[in-house]
């Protein structure tokens, strides 16, 4: 993929959300595109640029040069804004294209989907984007200012594996409810701070206790139940 196409796509995705990108955000999204590729390829990137820890995290001169080429060629649009914090101007970039871009299909789905999610989350949030880039991207770990970034360190983030909770049988629910009831009774008898009618119970504990008995317990049970406390 041509780097100008990548800049076009990133700016287009932000414009779909009615957001204009600062230079900082656009450069960082270009870095993330390279990172998402490197995570799946063992370190290969889309741009092949020599990223380093220079200005506000990952930076390379090539990114600014290609962004300016896109503006000159009319691929993306830009405007200067006066900063209210510093006595300098800053650039905003956007894209007037409508609908989906064909260049979106040139990226592997693992890059395009991650890039879309990142732009959706941080296209108007520079501080959030910077926090993510600084603290949660592998090439930035333990790198010192001025050093080149090593994309071979990129690795897939660990997936959250859902935990399947064991479903209790009715007999187990009965035993559990009785055990809790016994504990509550012991607590009531052992405390002299408040009368029984005014005993304050934790709300979450009370909800859990109620959940054990969502169905009425069957009546007419016989036999013995052994409770180990």
N, C-alpha and C positions, 0 to 999 in steps of 0.2 A: 504494500500500500504506500502510495506517495504521502509524504509528510503533510503536504498541503491539503490532501483529502482528509487526513486525520484531524487537522485543525478545523476544516470545514464542517466535519461531522460533529465535533465537540461543540462548536459554536452553534450549530443548527439545533442540537439536542437541548442546549440551554435556552435558545430562543423559543423553542416549543413551549417552554415553561415561562415565557415572557421575562426571561432574565438576560441581562447583559453582563458579560464576563470582564473582570479586570484582568490586567496582564498577569498578575500573580495567580489568579484562579485558573486562567487558561493554561499557563505554563505547568501548573501542578496537575491539571487533568491530563496533559500530555505525558507527564511523568507517570501518572497512574496507568495510562494505557500501556506504556512500556512495562510497568510492573506486572500488570495482569497477564501480559503475554509471557513474561519471563517466568512466572509461577508455573506455567504449563510446559515450557520448553527448555527448562534447565538453565535459563539465563539469557536466551536470545530475546531481543527487543524489536519493536516495530521500527523505530526511528534510527536505531544504531548510533544515537548521539552520545557523546561523552559526558554524561551527567556527573555533577559533583556537588558537594555540600558547600554552597557559596552564599547566595542571597536567599534568605528565608527558606532554607532547606534545599531541595533538589533544584539545580539550575544548570543551564548550558546556553551559550551564546547562539547556538544554532536554532534554538526554539524562538528567540526574538527575531532572528533573521527570516525564518520561515513565516512567522506571523505577519511581518511587514510585507513580505511578498504576496501573501493572501490578500492583504488590504490593497496593495498596488494593482493587483490583477482583478480586483472587484469580487473576489470569492467571498469575502466577508466585509462587513462595514465597521467603521470605528468613529469615535468622537473623543475629543479631549474634554476633561472636566477639571475644574479647579478644586483642589483639596481644601477642606475646611480645617485640616489638622496641620498640614505643612504648606509652605509657600511654593508648591510645585503643582503641575498638572498631572493628571493620570489618564490612562486610556480605557475606554470601554469598547468591547467588541460584541457584535451580534450578527445574525444572518437573517435575510429576508425570505429565504426559500420556504415554500409551502409543501406540506406532505412529507413522506418518507424519502430519504436519499438512497440512491442505488449503491453508494459507497458503503453504506451500513452493512451490506452483504459481503463486503470484502474482508471483514473482520471475523475471526472465529467467534462462535457464540459465547465462549467463556470470557472473551475480552469485551464484546459489545454489551452483554448483559451486565457485567460488573461496572462498566463505564457508565451505562445508563443509570444504574443505581447510585453511583457516586455523584453524578451530575444532579440527579433528582434531590439528593440529600444536601449537597453543599454548593449548588450553583449560586446561591446568594449568602453563603455563610463562610467567609474567609477564615475566621478563627477556628471553626469546626474542621474545615478542610486542613488547616495547618496542623492542628492537633493530631489528626489521623495520619498525615504524612510524616510528621516528626516521630510519633511514638508507636505507630502500628504498621509501618512498612519496613520490610526486612533490610533493604540496602541502607537504611538510615540508622540501624542499630549499631551503636558504638563507633560510628564513623566520626572523624574529627573534621572541623571546618577546614575547607580547602582540599580535602581528599576526594578522590574519585569514588563513585558509588559502584558497588559490586552487585550486579543483578543475578549472579549465580547463587547468591544467598536467598533469593526469592523462593518461597515455598507456599504450597497451598495452605490456607488457614484451616485449622481443625474444625471438623463439623460437629455440631451439637447433636449428640445421639439421644433421642427421646428415651426416657425410662418408663417401662411398662409396669405399672403398679399391680400387684397381685390383688385379685378380687376376692373379698372375704365371703365365705358361705354364711347362711343364716345362723348356723350354730356358732360360728366364730364371732359374728356380730353380737349374739346374745351374751357370750362369754366376755367379750370386750366391754359391752355396755354395763354388765354387772360389775366388772373390775373397776371401771371408772366410777360407778355409783358408790362402791365400797370406799374408794379413795376419797370421794367427796364427803361421804359420811364421816370418815375418820378426821378429815380436815375440820369439819364443823364441830366435832366433839373436842378436838384438841385446841381450838382457838377460843379465847375468852375476850378477844378484842371487840368483836361485834356480835350482837345477838344473831341467831340463826336466820331470822327473817330479813336481816339487813346484810347478809354475806354478799360481798361484791365478787363476782367472778369475771375473769378475763373474757372479753367478747369473742375473740377467736377460739378460745377453749370451749366456750358455750356453743359456738357454731359447730365445732367438731363433734361435740357430744351429741348435738341434735342430729348430725349427719349419720351417726351410728344407728339411729332409730328412725330412718326415713319411712320404713314400713312398720306397721304394728307388729309387735312380737306375737308369735302364735301362742294361743292359750291351751291349757290342758297338758302341758309337758310333764313327764314323770321321769324319775331316775335321778342320778347324782352327777354333779359337775365338779371336777377338781380344778381348783384355781391356784396356780403357783405365783406368788407375789415375791 
